[in-house]
């Protein structure tokens, strides 16, 4: 039987692929350590008046819609957002302040939950693609194992070709796998931003 150092290196590296496939199947395409929550509820971050169906029409108030757009954009940092909220609250009458600020929070909640949902779906697609890559690598690994048992020169040549290709595919797979940790933090960043904005808005409630 032939001995190939590269071949056995590839065999060892495939352990990571097998682990990934099992984890993906068990987590329903969710590769992150964080528990998957479809959306952030108002109760988790908001201490103000109830947010319900009556606040779903926040789009109808141009002042609120403008504020929400300004403070939920990724281009707005915390200092800028806090200043915008303070200026907005200062322009409200005492009679309307709580109602309008609650509308503003409802807009922030809806907008950032929508943004977060897109990120979550993107991570799931990425995970499914990794699973497909893992399955393809596994199929080629099976072929390599069979070729290793074949003493012919043709098998040796094919094995060398597959080994070289597998090393490249494994590097790509590993690079993509390392990116998952970064991707998983993106919904967390949205949640943190939502919590920050909720607190800044609530500070101005009467």
N, C-alpha and C positions, 0 to 999 in steps of 0.2 A: 504494500500500500504506500502511496506517495505521502511525503510529509511536506506541508507547506505552512511556514510560519504565518504568512499573511492570512491564510485560510482560517487558522485557529484564532487569530486576532479578531477576525470578523465574527467567528462563532461566539466569542466572549462578548463582543459588543452587542450582539443580538439579544442578550439577556435584558438589556434596557428596553428594547422594542417589545419583548413579551410582557414585561411589567407594565409598560404604557398601555398596551392593548387591554390587559385585564383591568387596569384602573379606569380606562375610558368606558369600558362596558358597564362597570359597576356604578359609574357616576353619571350615566346618561349624557355623555359628551360634555361634561363640565369638568375641566381639568384642574380647577383652582382649589386651593386649600380652604378658601372662604366658603361658607355654606351658601348655596344658591338661593337667593331671595328674589322672586319675580319683580317686585317693586318695593320702594320704601314707603311705608305708611306715614301719614301725617302725625299720628300719635307718637311715633318714635322720636321726632325732632321738633314738634311744635307744641308750645305751652299756651297758645292763644285760643281765641274762640273756635268752635267746631268748624271743620272744613268738610262740607258736604255738597249736595247737588246745587244748593243756592250759591255756591262760590264757583261753580263751573263756568259761569258766564264772565269770568274775569277779562276775557278778550274784548268784551264790549266796552270796557272803559279804556279809552286811548291812553290815559295817564298810566294806568296799571300796565297795559301791554308794552308801552315804551320802557317803563322801568324794568319789567321782567326781561325784555330782550337785552337791555343794557347790562344787567347784573348776572345773567346766566351765560353770556358769551365767554368762551375760554380766554378771550383777550382781556377780560376784566379781572384784575387782581383783587385781593381781599380789601385792600385799602380803598381802591377806587369804588368797589361795590358798597362798602360801608358808608362812604361819603355820599354816594348817590341815594342810598336808602335814607340817610339822615336828612338830606335836602328835600327828598320827596315827602317825608313825614312832616317836616316843618311847614310845608305848604298846604297841609290838610287842616280843615276845621276840626274842632273838638268833637262835633257831632258825628262826623264821618270817619274820623281817624281809625277806630278799631275795625269798622266794616271794610274800609278800603285797604288797610294794611293786611287784613285777612285775605282779601282778594289777591293782593300782591303775593302773599305766601302761596296761595292756591296755584297761581301762575308759575311760580318758581318750582313748586312740587311737581306739577304736571310736565313742565318743560324738562327738568332735570331727570325725572323718571323716564321720559321718552328718550333722552340722550343715553341714559344708562342702559335702557333696554336694547338699544342699537349696539352698544358695546358688548353686552352679554351675548347677543345673537352672533356677533362677529367672533367672539371667543369660541362659541360652540362650533361655528363653521370651521374655524382653525383647528379645533380638536378633532372634528370629523375628518378633516383632510389629513391630519397626522395619523389617524387610525388607518386611513386608506394607504398611506405611505408605509405604515408598519406592516400591513397585510401584504403589500407588494414585495417588501423586503423579505418577509417571511417565506413567500413563495419562491423567491430566488435562492434563499438560504436552503430550502428543501432540495432545489435542483443542484446546488453545490455539494450537498451531502451525498447525493446520488452519484455525481461526477467523481467525487473523491474515491468512491468504491470501484470505479471503472478504470482498468489499467491501460486503456488505449491512449495513443498520442492525441487523437481527436478530443477525447474527454479532457486530457491535460490542458490542451489549448483553450477549450471552452471554459474550464475551471479558472484558468488564469485571467481570461477575459471577464468572467463574472466577478472574480475576486476584486479586480481593479475597479469595476463599476460599483460594486457594493461598498467599497471603501468611500467612494465619492458620495453615494446616496446616504451612507450612514453619517458622514460629516454634515450634509445638508439637514438630515433629520435631527441631529444633535443640536445644530445651530437654531433650528426652529423650536426645538424643545426648550432651549435656554430662554427663548423669547416669551414663553408662556408666563413666566413669573412676572415679567413687566406688563404683559397684557392683562393679567389678573388684577393688577393694581389700578387699572384705569377706572373700573366701576367703583372701586373704593374711593378714589379721588373725587368722583362725582358725589358719592354719599357724604364725604367730608365737606364738600362745597355746599351741599344742600343743608347740612347741619349748621354751618357757619352763617349762611344767609338767613335761615330760620331764626337763629339767635339775634342777629342784627335787626331783623324786622320786628321781632317780639320786644326788643328793648324800647321801642317807640309806642307800644300800646299803652293806653291809659289804664 
